[in-house]
Amino acid sequence: MRRKILSSAAATVVVAMGLTSHSQAAAIYLDVNNTVAGSGVVSAANVPWDTSTSSWNTDSAGVGTGTTTYVNDGSSDASFAAGTDGAVAYTMTVNGAISANSLTFDEGKVTFAGTATPSLSIGGGGVNVNVTTSTASASAPVFGATLPVTIAADQVWSTSSPGTTTVNGVVTFNGKLTLRRTPTLVNASNFAFANGASTGAGGVVIGQGAANPATLQIAANEVVTAGVLVSGPMGTGTVSLNGGRISSNAAANARTISNAVTLDATGSAIGGQSNVGALTFASTFTVNATADGGTVTFDAGASAAQALNFNGGT
């Protein structure tokens, strides 16, 4: 059975001075065939994501009252796609500035591109990848190099796919990004950041404890000027290893990480896996005291050029 997951931020009720107001995120589903059941998306399609094309439906089956244009106010929980016929590879081309509360991927392989000064802002609902395979027609999404992405609020990106959710464009980390995966995906390369021009001090958390780890591949070099981290694949904020693993993306690609790094849960690992290059940590690496011991594994190729600070961990 296909799952349609709504963000935990889908409904917010604010009560103040005896008055109650409701702000509710809207669940919408990609649908290019109006009231015909399913999404109508075909293999190799290029679907525009803008505010003038009627390609969204509030009915998860793709029927209902038909399709409508995208409401670009940041409240939408966008799902790819309606019905059960979207298990194909296709492209979503973002036209201009688009905002969403969350993105959910239930089937297919979606590649995002951009045109006409594009940008994609993702709110507190984050990204949910529910595609449990990694094939040419059904795998984790890819955000192309032509599409800048903004982490607009603190959020979680969660994956059940053995494929890699890859972000090739510039990312602005205005909020903290937490990465997590289904625990049974052992050694899967769950996420990859591939643009060294990314900025913002929101920070990245890799894993949500040992029970919900994640692996992040670093696929770009950072920019350091006069000893100051100007930009990098993870922006300029603190990177927390919270039960997850960080590595480079290929054996030939040694990477330096100038973000401050903290260890916040046992089970965290650095480097390792197969066919990955060396990692060097050029800023502080702090091991914080944790209820589960605070241990970290330095696998082949990992090193620290600066101090390792132990704040009660082991």
VENDA-V398951 format. One record per residue. N is the residue number from 1. RES is the residue in three letters. OMEGA is omega in radians with two decimals (NA if undefined). NEAR is the number of other ideal C-beta (glycine too) atoms within 10 Angstrom. D_FIRST is the distance of its C-alpha to the first C-alpha in Angstrom with 1 decimal. Layout:
BEGIN
((N RES OMEGA NEAR D_FIRST) (N RES OMEGA NEAR D_FIRST))
END
This chain:
BEGIN
((1 MET 3.14 3 0.0) (2 ARG -3.11 11 3.8) (3 ARG 3.01 10 6.4) (4 LYS -3.02 14 9.7) (5 ILE 3.07 17 12.4) (6 LEU 3.12 17 15.8) (7 SER 3.05 21 19.0) (8 SER 3.09 12 20.8) (9 ALA -3.03 19 23.6) (10 ALA -3.13 17 21.8) (11 ALA 3.14 11 24.3) (12 THR 3.13 12 27.9) (13 VAL -3.12 9 30.6) (14 VAL 3.14 9 34.1) (15 VAL -3.13 8 36.9) (16 ALA 3.04 7 40.5) (17 MET 3.06 4 43.9) (18 GLY -3.14 5 42.4) (19 LEU -3.14 7 40.4) (20 THR 3.07 8 36.6) (21 SER -3.07 9 34.7) (22 HIS 3.04 8 31.0) (23 SER -3.01 10 29.4) (24 GLN 3.06 11 25.7) (25 ALA -3.06 21 23.7) (26 ALA 3.07 15 21.9) (27 ALA 3.12 20 18.3) (28 ILE -3.01 23 18.6) (29 TYR 3.11 26 16.6) (30 LEU -3.06 26 18.3) (31 ASP -3.08 32 19.2) (32 VAL -3.10 24 22.2) (33 ASN 3.02 19 22.3) (34 ASN -3.02 16 23.0) (35 THR 3.06 13 21.7) (36 VAL -3.10 15 20.3) (37 ALA -3.13 15 16.5) (38 GLY -3.09 17 14.8) (39 SER -3.07 29 16.6) (40 GLY 3.13 21 19.3) (41 VAL -3.14 27 19.6) (42 VAL -3.13 13 21.1) (43 SER 3.11 12 22.1) (44 ALA 3.10 8 25.1) (45 ALA 3.03 15 25.0) (46 ASN -3.02 10 26.9) (47 VAL 3.10 19 25.6) (48 PRO 3.01 15 28.0) (49 TRP -3.10 25 27.1) (50 ASP -3.12 18 30.0) (51 THR -3.09 12 31.0) (52 SER -3.11 10 32.2) (53 THR 3.13 14 29.4) (54 SER -3.09 13 27.0) (55 SER 3.14 26 23.7) (56 TRP -3.09 22 21.6) (57 ASN 3.09 27 19.8) (58 THR 3.11 16 19.1) (59 ASP -3.06 18 16.4) (60 SER 3.12 18 12.9) (61 ALA -3.14 14 12.7) (62 GLY -3.12 27 16.0) (63 VAL 3.07 16 18.1) (64 GLY -3.12 16 19.9) (65 THR 3.12 10 23.5) (66 GLY -3.04 15 23.2) (67 THR -3.13 24 23.6) (68 THR 3.09 15 26.0) (69 THR -3.08 12 27.7) (70 TYR 3.06 21 26.7) (71 VAL -2.94 14 28.2) (72 ASN 3.14 16 29.7) (73 ASP 3.11 10 30.7) (74 GLY -3.09 17 28.4) (75 SER -2.99 19 26.3) (76 SER 2.95 23 23.2) (77 ASP -3.01 23 19.8) (78 ALA -3.10 23 19.0) (79 SER -3.12 29 15.5) (80 PHE 0.24 23 15.3) (81 ALA 3.10 32 14.1) (82 ALA 3.07 31 13.4) (83 GLY -3.10 24 11.2) (84 THR -3.06 15 9.7) (85 ASP -3.04 18 13.2) (86 GLY -3.12 30 14.2) (87 ALA 3.14 17 13.9) (88 VAL 3.06 19 17.7) (89 ALA -3.13 18 20.4) (90 TYR -3.09 22 22.3) (91 THR 2.95 17 24.6) (92 MET -3.13 27 24.7) (93 THR 3.14 19 28.4) (94 VAL -3.10 23 29.4) (95 ASN -3.09 17 32.5) (96 GLY -3.11 15 34.6) (97 ALA 3.14 17 33.5) (98 ILE 3.11 23 30.0) (99 SER 3.08 18 28.7) (100 ALA 3.04 25 25.3) (101 ASN -3.14 26 24.3) (102 SER 3.03 27 21.2) (103 LEU 3.10 25 19.1) (104 THR -3.12 24 15.4) (105 PHE -3.09 26 14.1) (106 ASP -3.08 23 10.4) (107 GLU 3.09 23 11.6) (108 GLY 3.05 22 15.0) (109 LYS -3.03 26 18.3) (110 VAL 3.03 25 20.2) (111 THR -3.13 17 23.9) (112 PHE 3.03 23 25.9) (113 ALA -3.14 19 29.5) (114 GLY 3.08 24 32.1) (115 THR 3.08 13 35.0) (116 ALA -3.12 10 37.7) (117 THR -3.03 9 38.1) (118 PRO 2.95 22 34.4) (119 SER 3.11 17 32.8) (120 LEU 3.13 21 29.4) (121 SER -3.10 19 29.6) (122 ILE -3.09 26 26.6) (123 GLY -2.99 24 27.0) (124 GLY 3.12 20 26.1) (125 GLY 3.04 26 22.3) (126 GLY -3.09 25 22.4) (127 VAL 3.12 26 19.9) (128 ASN 3.13 22 16.3) (129 VAL -3.10 25 15.1) (130 ASN 3.11 18 11.5) (131 VAL -2.98 24 12.0) (132 THR 3.11 15 12.2) (133 THR 3.04 15 14.7) (134 SER -3.14 14 18.2) (135 THR -3.13 12 19.2) (136 ALA -3.07 9 21.3) (137 SER -3.13 14 18.4) (138 ALA -3.10 20 15.7) (139 SER 3.14 22 17.2) (140 ALA -3.11 25 18.5) (141 PRO 3.06 23 20.5) (142 VAL 3.07 22 24.2) (143 PHE -2.98 28 26.6) (144 GLY -3.08 18 29.7) (145 ALA -3.11 14 33.3) (146 THR -3.07 14 34.2) (147 LEU 3.01 24 32.0) (148 PRO -3.12 21 33.3) (149 VAL 3.09 24 30.8) (150 THR 2.98 20 31.8) (151 ILE -2.91 26 30.3) (152 ALA -3.12 20 31.4) (153 ALA 3.04 19 30.7) (154 ASP -3.04 16 29.8) (155 GLN 3.12 22 26.1) (156 VAL 2.93 20 23.5) (157 TRP -3.05 23 21.7) (158 SER -3.11 22 18.8) (159 THR 2.98 26 17.2) (160 SER -3.04 19 14.7) (161 SER 3.01 23 16.1) (162 PRO 3.05 21 19.0) (163 GLY -3.08 22 20.4) (164 THR 2.99 21 22.9) (165 THR -2.97 24 22.6) (166 THR 3.08 19 26.1) (167 VAL -3.09 24 28.3) (168 ASN -3.11 20 31.4) (169 GLY 3.08 22 33.0) (170 VAL 3.10 20 35.1) (171 VAL 3.00 27 33.5) (172 THR -3.07 17 35.2) (173 PHE 3.05 21 34.3) (174 ASN 3.07 18 35.3) (175 GLY 3.12 20 32.9) (176 LYS -3.14 18 31.9) (177 LEU 3.08 28 28.8) (178 THR -3.13 22 27.0) (179 LEU 3.12 26 24.9) (180 ARG 3.13 24 22.4) (181 ARG 3.02 25 19.9) (182 THR -3.03 18 17.6) (183 PRO -3.07 11 20.5) (184 THR 3.13 8 19.4) (185 LEU -3.07 18 20.1) (186 VAL 3.08 9 23.8) (187 ASN 3.07 11 26.3) (188 ALA 3.08 21 23.8) (189 SER -2.88 21 25.5) (190 ASN -3.07 30 23.1) (191 PHE 3.06 25 25.3) (192 ALA 3.02 21 28.5) (193 PHE -2.92 26 31.1) (194 ALA 3.12 19 33.5) (195 ASN -3.11 19 36.0) (196 GLY 3.12 18 39.1) (197 ALA -3.12 15 40.1) (198 SER -3.05 25 37.5) (199 THR 3.10 18 39.1) (200 GLY -3.01 19 38.6) (201 ALA -3.10 13 39.1) (202 GLY 3.10 23 35.8) (203 GLY -3.13 22 35.1) (204 VAL 3.05 28 32.2) (205 VAL -3.10 24 30.6) (206 ILE -3.10 28 29.1) (207 GLY 3.01 28 26.8) (208 GLN -3.08 19 26.2) (209 GLY -3.07 17 28.1) (210 ALA -3.11 16 27.9) (211 ALA -3.13 11 24.5) (212 ASN -3.07 19 22.9) (213 PRO 3.04 27 25.1) (214 ALA 3.03 27 25.0) (215 THR 3.11 24 27.2) (216 LEU 3.05 26 29.0) (217 GLN 3.08 23 31.1) (218 ILE -3.01 25 34.1) (219 ALA 3.12 20 34.8) (220 ALA 3.07 20 37.8) (221 ASN 3.13 13 41.2) (222 GLU 3.07 22 42.2) (223 VAL 3.12 16 45.3) (224 VAL 3.13 15 48.0) (225 THR -3.14 8 51.2) (226 ALA 3.10 5 54.2) (227 GLY -3.11 8 52.0) (228 VAL 3.10 9 49.5) (229 LEU -3.11 21 45.8) (230 VAL 3.11 14 45.6) (231 SER 3.14 20 42.1) (232 GLY -3.09 26 39.5) (233 PRO -3.13 26 35.9) (234 MET -3.09 29 35.2) (235 GLY -3.08 26 37.7) (236 THR -3.10 21 40.6) (237 GLY 3.13 21 39.0) (238 THR 3.06 19 38.6) (239 VAL 3.14 24 36.0) (240 SER 2.99 24 34.7) (241 LEU -3.03 26 33.5) (242 ASN -3.10 26 31.3) (243 GLY -3.10 26 30.0) (244 GLY -3.11 29 29.1) (245 ARG 3.04 25 31.0) (246 ILE -3.13 26 32.9) (247 SER 2.98 27 34.3) (248 SER -3.02 23 35.7) (249 ASN -3.14 22 33.9) (250 ALA -3.07 13 36.3) (251 ALA -3.09 12 39.2) (252 ALA -3.00 9 41.7) (253 ASN 3.00 18 40.6) (254 ALA -3.10 14 42.3) (255 ARG 3.00 26 41.3) (256 THR 3.13 18 43.1) (257 ILE -3.13 24 41.4) (258 SER 2.99 21 43.8) (259 ASN 2.93 23 41.4) (260 ALA -3.08 19 42.3) (261 VAL 3.05 27 39.8) (262 THR 3.02 22 39.1) (263 LEU -3.02 25 37.6) (264 ASP 3.07 21 35.8) (265 ALA 3.10 28 33.8) (266 THR -3.13 19 34.3) (267 GLY 3.13 19 32.4) (268 SER -3.11 26 33.1) (269 ALA -3.12 22 34.4) (270 ILE -3.14 22 36.4) (271 GLY 3.07 20 36.6) (272 GLY -2.95 18 35.8) (273 GLN -3.08 16 33.0) (274 SER 3.01 7 34.2) (275 ASN 3.08 11 36.0) (276 VAL -3.11 24 36.5) (277 GLY -3.09 16 39.7) (278 ALA 3.04 16 41.8) (279 LEU 3.05 23 41.1) (280 THR 3.11 15 44.0) (281 PHE -3.00 24 43.8) (282 ALA 3.09 17 46.7) (283 SER -3.10 20 46.4) (284 THR 3.05 15 46.0) (285 PHE -3.02 23 43.6) (286 THR 3.07 18 43.4) (287 VAL -3.10 21 42.0) (288 ASN 3.07 15 41.3) (289 ALA 3.12 12 41.6) (290 THR -3.14 21 38.2) (291 ALA -3.09 8 37.3) (292 ASP 2.98 13 35.9) (293 GLY 3.11 11 39.0) (294 GLY 3.12 20 38.4) (295 THR -3.13 15 38.6) (296 VAL 3.10 20 37.9) (297 THR 3.02 13 38.1) (298 PHE -3.13 16 40.1) (299 ASP -3.04 14 39.1) (300 ALA 3.03 9 41.2) (301 GLY -3.10 18 42.5) (302 ALA 3.11 20 42.0) (303 SER 3.10 12 45.0) (304 ALA -3.10 17 46.3) (305 ALA -3.14 12 49.3) (306 GLN -3.02 14 49.8) (307 ALA 2.92 11 50.0) (308 LEU -3.08 14 47.3) (309 ASN -3.11 14 47.6) (310 PHE -3.14 14 46.6) (311 ASN 3.08 12 46.1) (312 GLY 3.11 9 45.7) (313 GLY -3.13 20 43.1) (314 THR NA 12 43.8))
END
